[in-house]
Amino acid sequence: MVTAVVLIKAETDKVPELAERLAELDGVSEVFSVAGQYDLVALVRVRENEDLAKVISGKMRKLGGITSSETLIAFKVYSKQDLEAGFALGLD
């Protein structure tokens, strides 16, 4: 599984509609409306690196209302569930 975090700047009046449209795309697992430099953050989870291009460049970037984006590809995903599972198995 390949995970990417996509930081999105959007036209202010299109943020809610854009967030909903992003969340409907295959490969997009979550979309957050955030404060700060970016307007939205989308988590993309796909099987292979090539699929990132299909989702991000092929679908996501073609949606109206996005003014710019930055994609961060995750090397490893750490989660509370992973940590709890490790402790349950007695791993250090």
C-alpha distances in whole Angstrom, upper triangle without the diagonal:
4,7,10,13,16,20,22,26,28,31,32,34,31,28,28,28,25,23,24,23,20,19,19,17,14,11,13,12,15,18,21,24,25,28,29,28,26,26,22,19,16,12,10,7,6,5,7,9,12,10,11,14,15,14,16,18,19,19,19,21,24,25,28,29,26,28,25,22,20,16,15,11,10,10,10,10,13,14,18,16,15,18,20,19,20,23,24,23,25,23,24
4,7,10,13,16,19,23,25,28,30,31,28,26,26,26,23,21,22,21,18,17,19,16,14,10,12,12,14,17,19,22,23,26,26,25,23,23,20,16,14,10,8,6,5,6,6,6,10,9,8,12,13,12,13,16,17,17,17,19,21,22,25,26,23,25,22,18,16,13,11,8,7,8,9,9,13,15,18,18,16,19,22,21,21,25,26,25,27,25,25
4,7,10,13,16,20,22,25,27,28,25,23,23,24,21,18,20,19,16,15,17,15,13,9,10,10,11,13,15,19,19,22,22,22,19,20,16,13,10,7,6,5,7,9,9,9,12,10,9,12,14,12,12,15,17,16,15,17,20,20,24,23,21,22,20,16,14,10,9,6,5,8,8,8,11,13,16,16,15,18,21,20,21,24,25,25,27,25,25
4,6,10,13,16,18,22,23,26,23,20,21,22,18,16,18,18,14,14,16,14,14,10,9,10,11,12,14,17,17,20,20,18,16,17,14,10,8,6,5,7,9,11,11,10,12,11,8,11,13,11,9,13,15,15,13,14,18,18,21,20,17,19,16,12,10,7,5,4,6,9,10,10,13,15,18,19,18,21,23,23,24,27,28,28,30,27,27
4,6,10,13,16,19,20,23,20,17,19,20,16,14,17,17,13,13,16,14,15,12,10,10,10,10,11,13,13,16,16,15,12,13,10,7,6,5,6,9,12,15,15,13,15,14,11,13,15,12,10,14,16,15,13,14,17,17,19,18,15,17,14,10,8,6,5,6,7,11,12,11,14,15,18,19,19,21,23,24,25,27,29,30,31,28,28
4,6,10,12,16,17,20,17,15,16,17,14,12,15,14,11,12,15,13,15,12,10,12,11,9,10,12,12,15,14,13,10,11,8,6,5,6,7,11,13,17,16,14,16,14,11,12,14,11,8,11,14,13,10,11,14,14,16,15,12,13,10,7,6,4,6,9,11,14,16,15,17,18,21,23,23,25,27,28,28,31,33,33,35,32,32
4,7,10,14,15,18,16,13,15,16,13,12,15,15,12,14,17,16,18,15,13,14,12,10,10,10,10,12,11,9,6,8,6,5,7,9,11,14,17,20,20,18,19,18,14,15,17,14,11,14,16,15,12,12,15,14,16,14,10,11,8,5,5,6,8,11,13,17,18,17,19,20,23,25,25,26,29,30,30,32,34,35,36,34,33
4,6,10,11,14,12,10,13,14,10,10,14,13,11,13,16,15,18,16,13,15,13,10,10,10,10,11,11,9,6,6,5,6,8,11,13,16,19,22,22,20,20,19,15,16,17,14,11,13,16,14,10,10,13,12,12,10,7,8,6,4,7,9,11,14,17,20,22,21,23,23,26,27,28,29,32,33,34,36,37,39,40,38,37
4,7,9,12,11,9,13,14,11,11,15,15,13,16,18,18,21,20,17,19,16,13,12,11,10,11,10,8,5,5,7,9,11,15,16,20,22,26,25,23,24,22,19,19,20,17,14,15,18,16,12,11,14,12,12,9,6,6,5,6,9,12,14,18,20,24,25,24,26,26,29,31,31,33,35,36,37,39,41,42,43,41,40
4,6,8,7,6,10,11,8,10,13,13,12,15,17,17,20,20,17,19,17,13,13,11,11,12,12,11,8,6,8,11,12,16,18,21,24,27,27,25,25,23,20,20,20,18,15,16,18,16,12,11,13,10,9,5,4,5,7,9,12,15,18,21,23,27,28,27,28,28,31,32,33,35,37,38,39,41,43,44,45,43,43
4,6,5,7,10,11,9,12,14,14,14,17,19,19,23,23,20,22,20,16,15,13,14,14,14,13,11,9,11,14,16,20,21,25,27,31,30,28,28,26,23,23,23,21,18,19,20,18,15,13,14,12,9,5,6,7,10,12,16,18,21,24,27,30,32,30,32,32,34,36,37,38,40,41,43,44,46,47,49,47,46
4,5,6,9,10,10,11,14,15,15,18,20,21,24,24,21,22,20,16,15,11,12,12,13,12,11,8,11,14,17,20,22,26,28,32,32,31,31,29,26,26,26,23,21,21,23,20,17,16,17,14,12,8,10,10,13,14,18,20,23,26,28,31,32,31,32,32,33,35,36,38,39,41,42,44,45,47,48,47,46
4,6,8,9,9,12,13,14,15,18,19,21,24,25,22,23,20,17,16,13,14,15,16,16,14,11,13,17,18,22,24,27,29,33,34,32,32,30,27,27,27,24,22,23,23,21,18,17,17,14,12,9,11,12,15,17,20,23,25,28,30,34,35,33,34,33,35,37,38,40,41,43,44,46,47,49,50,49,49
4,6,6,6,8,10,11,12,14,16,17,21,21,18,20,18,14,14,12,14,15,17,16,13,10,11,14,15,19,21,24,26,30,30,29,29,26,24,24,23,20,18,19,20,17,14,14,14,11,8,6,9,11,13,15,18,20,23,26,28,31,32,30,32,31,33,35,36,38,39,40,42,44,45,47,48,47,47
4,6,5,6,9,10,10,12,14,16,19,20,16,17,15,11,10,8,10,12,14,14,11,7,8,11,12,16,18,22,24,28,28,27,27,25,22,23,22,19,17,19,20,17,14,14,15,12,10,8,9,11,13,14,16,18,21,23,25,29,29,27,29,28,30,31,33,34,36,37,39,40,41,43,45,43,43
4,5,5,6,9,10,11,13,15,18,19,16,17,14,11,10,8,11,14,16,17,14,10,9,12,13,16,18,22,24,28,29,28,28,26,23,24,23,20,19,21,21,18,15,16,17,13,12,10,12,15,16,17,19,20,23,25,26,30,30,28,29,28,29,30,32,34,35,36,38,40,41,42,44,43,43
4,5,5,6,9,10,11,13,17,18,15,17,14,12,13,11,15,17,19,19,16,12,11,14,14,17,18,21,23,27,28,27,27,24,22,23,21,18,18,19,19,15,13,15,14,10,10,9,11,14,16,17,20,21,23,25,27,30,31,29,30,29,31,32,33,36,37,38,40,41,42,44,46,44,45
4,5,5,6,9,10,11,15,16,13,15,13,10,11,10,13,16,17,17,13,10,9,11,11,14,15,19,21,24,25,24,24,21,19,19,18,15,14,16,16,12,10,11,11,8,8,7,8,11,13,13,16,17,20,22,24,27,28,26,28,27,29,30,32,34,35,36,38,40,41,42,44,42,43
4,6,5,6,9,10,14,14,11,12,9,6,8,7,11,14,16,16,13,9,7,9,9,12,13,16,19,23,24,23,23,20,18,19,18,15,14,16,17,14,11,13,14,10,11,10,10,14,14,14,16,16,18,20,21,25,25,23,25,24,26,27,28,30,31,32,34,36,37,39,41,39,39
4,5,5,6,9,13,14,11,12,10,8,10,10,14,17,20,20,16,13,11,12,11,13,14,17,19,23,24,24,24,21,19,20,19,15,15,18,18,14,12,14,15,11,12,12,13,17,18,17,19,19,21,22,24,27,27,25,26,25,27,27,29,31,32,33,35,37,38,39,41,40,41
4,5,5,7,11,12,10,12,11,10,12,13,16,19,21,21,17,14,12,13,11,14,14,16,18,21,23,22,22,19,17,18,16,13,13,15,14,10,9,12,11,8,10,11,12,15,16,16,18,18,20,22,23,27,27,25,27,26,29,29,30,33,34,34,36,39,39,40,43,41,42
4,5,5,9,10,7,9,9,7,10,11,15,18,19,19,15,13,10,10,8,10,10,13,15,18,19,19,19,16,14,15,14,10,10,13,12,9,7,10,11,8,11,11,11,14,14,13,15,14,17,18,19,23,23,22,24,23,26,26,27,30,31,31,33,36,36,37,40,38,39
4,6,8,9,6,7,6,6,9,11,15,18,20,20,17,14,11,11,8,9,10,12,14,18,20,20,20,16,15,17,15,12,12,15,15,12,10,13,14,12,14,15,14,18,18,16,17,16,18,18,19,23,23,20,22,21,23,23,25,27,28,29,31,33,34,35,37,36,37
4,7,9,7,9,9,10,13,15,18,22,24,24,20,18,14,14,11,12,12,13,14,18,20,20,20,16,16,17,15,11,13,16,14,11,10,14,14,12,14,16,16,19,20,18,20,19,20,21,22,25,25,23,25,24,26,26,27,30,31,31,33,35,35,37,39,38,39
4,6,6,8,10,11,14,16,19,23,24,24,20,18,15,14,11,11,9,11,12,15,16,17,16,12,12,13,11,8,10,12,11,8,8,12,12,11,14,15,15,18,18,16,18,16,18,18,19,23,23,21,24,23,26,26,26,29,31,30,32,35,35,36,39,37,38
4,6,8,11,12,16,19,22,25,27,26,22,21,17,16,12,11,9,9,9,12,14,15,14,10,11,12,10,7,10,13,12,9,10,14,14,14,17,19,18,21,21,18,19,17,18,17,18,21,21,20,23,22,25,24,25,28,29,28,30,33,33,34,37,35,36
4,6,9,11,15,18,20,24,25,24,21,20,16,14,10,8,5,5,6,9,11,12,12,8,8,11,9,7,9,12,12,10,10,14,15,15,19,20,18,21,20,17,17,14,15,14,15,17,18,16,19,19,22,21,22,25,26,26,27,30,31,31,34,32,33
4,6,8,11,14,17,20,22,21,17,16,13,11,7,6,4,6,8,12,14,14,15,11,10,13,12,8,9,13,13,11,9,13,15,14,17,17,16,19,17,15,15,13,14,14,14,18,18,16,18,18,21,20,21,24,26,25,27,30,30,31,34,32,33
4,7,10,14,16,20,22,22,18,17,13,11,8,6,6,6,9,13,15,16,17,14,13,16,15,12,13,16,17,14,13,16,18,17,20,20,18,21,20,17,17,15,15,15,14,17,17,14,16,15,18,17,18,21,22,22,24,27,27,28,31,29,30
4,7,10,13,16,18,19,16,14,10,8,6,5,8,9,13,16,18,18,20,17,15,18,17,13,14,17,18,15,13,16,18,16,19,18,17,20,19,16,16,15,15,15,15,19,18,15,16,15,17,18,19,21,23,23,25,27,28,29,32,30,31
4,7,9,13,15,16,12,10,7,6,4,6,9,12,15,19,20,20,21,18,16,18,18,14,13,17,18,15,12,15,17,14,16,15,14,17,16,14,14,14,15,16,16,20,20,17,19,18,20,21,22,24,25,26,28,30,31,33,34,33,33
4,6,10,12,13,10,8,5,5,6,9,12,15,18,22,23,22,24,21,19,21,21,17,16,19,21,18,15,17,19,16,18,16,14,17,16,14,15,15,15,17,17,21,21,18,19,18,19,21,22,24,25,27,28,30,31,33,34,33,33
4,7,10,12,9,6,5,7,9,12,15,18,22,25,26,25,27,24,21,23,23,19,18,21,22,19,16,17,19,16,17,14,13,15,15,14,15,16,17,20,20,24,24,21,22,21,22,24,26,27,28,30,32,33,34,36,38,36,36
4,7,9,7,5,6,7,10,13,17,20,23,27,27,26,28,26,22,24,25,21,19,22,24,22,18,19,21,19,19,16,15,16,15,14,15,16,16,19,20,23,23,21,21,20,22,24,26,26,28,30,31,32,34,36,37,35,35
4,7,7,6,8,10,14,16,20,23,26,30,30,29,30,29,25,27,28,24,22,24,27,24,21,21,23,21,21,17,16,16,16,15,16,18,18,21,22,25,25,23,23,23,24,27,28,28,30,32,33,34,36,38,39,37,36
4,6,7,10,11,15,17,21,24,27,30,30,28,30,29,25,26,28,25,22,24,27,25,21,21,23,22,21,18,16,15,14,14,14,17,17,21,21,25,25,24,24,24,25,28,29,29,31,34,34,35,37,39,40,38,37
4,7,10,11,14,17,20,23,26,29,29,27,28,27,23,24,26,23,20,21,24,23,19,18,21,20,19,16,14,12,11,11,11,14,15,19,20,24,25,24,24,25,27,30,30,30,33,35,35,37,39,40,41,39,37
4,6,7,11,14,17,20,23,26,26,24,25,24,20,21,22,20,17,18,21,19,16,15,18,16,16,13,11,10,9,9,10,12,14,17,19,22,23,22,23,23,25,28,28,29,32,33,34,36,38,39,40,38,37
4,7,10,14,16,20,23,27,27,25,26,24,21,21,22,19,17,19,21,18,15,15,17,15,14,11,10,10,10,10,12,14,16,19,20,24,25,23,24,24,26,28,29,30,32,34,35,36,38,40,41,39,38
4,7,10,13,16,19,23,24,22,23,21,18,19,20,16,14,16,18,16,12,13,16,13,14,11,10,11,11,9,11,12,14,16,18,21,22,20,21,21,23,25,26,27,29,31,32,34,35,37,38,36,36
4,7,10,13,16,20,20,19,21,18,15,17,18,15,13,16,18,16,12,13,16,15,16,14,12,14,12,9,10,10,11,13,14,18,18,16,18,18,20,22,23,24,26,27,29,30,32,33,35,33,32
4,6,10,13,17,17,16,18,15,12,14,15,11,10,13,15,13,10,12,15,13,16,15,12,15,13,10,10,9,10,12,13,17,17,15,17,17,20,21,21,23,25,26,28,30,31,32,34,32,32
4,7,10,14,15,14,16,14,11,14,14,11,11,14,16,14,12,14,17,16,19,18,16,18,16,13,12,10,10,10,10,14,14,12,14,14,17,18,18,20,22,23,24,27,28,29,31,29,29
4,7,10,11,11,12,10,8,11,11,8,8,12,13,12,10,13,16,15,19,19,16,19,17,13,13,10,10,9,10,13,14,12,15,16,19,19,19,22,24,24,25,28,29,29,31,29,30
4,7,9,10,12,9,8,12,12,10,11,14,15,14,13,16,19,19,22,22,20,22,20,17,16,12,12,10,10,12,12,11,14,15,18,17,17,20,22,21,23,26,26,27,29,27,28
4,6,8,9,6,7,10,10,9,11,14,14,14,14,17,19,19,23,24,21,24,22,18,17,14,14,11,12,13,14,13,17,17,21,20,19,22,24,23,24,28,28,28,30,28,29
4,7,9,7,9,12,12,11,14,16,16,16,17,20,21,22,26,27,25,27,25,22,20,17,16,13,13,14,14,14,18,19,22,20,19,23,25,23,24,27,28,27,30,27,29
4,5,5,7,10,10,11,13,15,15,16,17,19,21,22,26,27,24,26,24,21,19,15,15,12,12,13,14,15,19,20,24,23,21,25,27,25,26,29,30,29,31,29,30
4,5,5,7,9,10,11,12,13,15,15,17,19,21,24,25,22,24,21,18,16,13,12,9,11,12,14,15,19,21,25,24,23,26,28,27,27,31,32,31,33,30,31
4,5,6,7,9,10,11,11,13,15,16,17,20,23,25,22,24,21,18,17,14,15,12,14,15,18,19,23,24,28,27,26,29,31,30,31,34,35,34,36,34,34
4,5,5,6,8,10,10,11,12,14,16,17,21,23,20,22,20,17,17,14,15,12,14,16,17,18,22,23,26,26,25,28,30,29,30,33,34,33,36,33,34
4,5,5,6,8,9,10,10,12,14,16,19,20,17,19,17,14,13,10,11,9,12,14,16,16,20,21,25,25,24,27,29,28,29,32,33,33,35,33,33
4,5,5,5,6,9,9,10,12,14,18,19,17,18,16,14,13,11,13,12,15,17,19,20,23,25,29,28,28,30,33,32,33,36,37,37,39,36,37
4,6,6,5,7,9,10,11,13,17,19,17,19,17,15,16,13,16,14,17,19,21,21,25,26,29,29,28,32,34,33,34,37,38,38,40,38,38
4,6,5,5,6,9,10,11,15,17,15,17,16,13,14,12,14,13,16,18,20,19,23,24,27,27,26,29,31,31,32,35,36,36,38,36,37
4,6,6,5,6,9,10,13,14,12,14,12,10,10,9,11,12,15,18,19,19,23,24,27,27,27,30,32,32,33,36,37,37,39,36,37
4,6,6,5,7,10,13,15,12,14,12,10,11,10,14,14,17,20,22,22,26,27,31,31,30,33,35,35,36,39,40,40,42,40,40
4,6,7,7,10,13,15,14,16,15,14,15,14,17,17,20,22,24,24,28,29,32,32,32,35,37,36,37,40,41,41,44,41,42
4,6,5,7,11,13,12,15,14,13,15,14,17,17,20,23,25,24,27,28,31,31,31,34,36,35,37,40,40,41,43,41,41
4,5,6,9,11,9,12,11,10,12,11,15,15,18,21,23,22,25,26,29,29,29,32,34,34,35,38,39,40,42,39,40
4,6,8,9,7,9,9,8,11,11,15,16,19,23,25,24,27,28,31,32,32,34,36,37,38,40,42,42,44,42,42
4,6,9,8,11,11,12,14,15,19,20,23,26,28,27,30,31,34,34,35,37,39,39,41,43,44,45,47,45,45
4,6,7,10,11,12,15,16,19,21,23,27,28,27,30,30,33,33,34,37,38,39,40,43,44,44,47,44,45
4,6,9,11,13,16,18,21,23,26,30,31,30,32,33,35,36,37,39,41,41,43,45,46,47,49,47,47
4,6,9,11,15,17,20,23,25,29,30,29,31,31,34,35,36,38,40,41,42,44,45,47,48,46,46
4,6,7,11,13,17,19,22,26,27,26,29,29,32,33,34,35,38,38,40,42,43,44,46,44,43
4,7,11,14,17,20,23,27,28,28,30,31,33,35,35,37,39,40,41,43,45,46,47,45,44
4,7,10,14,17,20,23,25,25,27,28,31,33,33,34,37,38,38,41,43,43,45,42,41
4,7,10,13,16,19,21,21,24,25,28,29,29,31,33,34,35,37,39,40,41,38,38
4,7,10,13,16,18,18,21,23,26,27,27,28,31,32,32,35,37,37,38,35,35
4,6,10,13,15,15,18,20,23,25,24,26,29,29,29,32,34,34,35,33,32
4,6,9,12,12,15,17,21,22,21,23,26,26,26,29,31,31,32,29,28
4,7,9,10,14,16,20,21,19,21,24,24,24,27,29,29,30,27,27
4,6,7,10,13,16,17,16,17,21,21,20,23,25,25,26,23,23
4,7,10,13,17,18,15,17,20,20,19,22,24,23,24,21,21
4,7,10,13,14,11,13,16,16,15,18,20,20,21,18,18
4,7,10,11,9,11,14,14,14,17,19,19,20,17,18
4,7,8,7,8,11,12,11,14,16,16,17,15,15
4,5,5,6,9,10,11,13,14,16,17,15,16
4,5,5,6,9,10,11,12,14,15,15,15
4,5,5,6,9,10,10,12,14,14,15
4,6,5,6,9,10,11,13,11,12
4,5,5,6,9,10,11,9,10
4,5,5,6,9,10,10,11
4,5,5,6,9,9,11
4,5,5,6,5,8
4,5,5,6,7
4,5,8,10
4,6,9
4,7
4
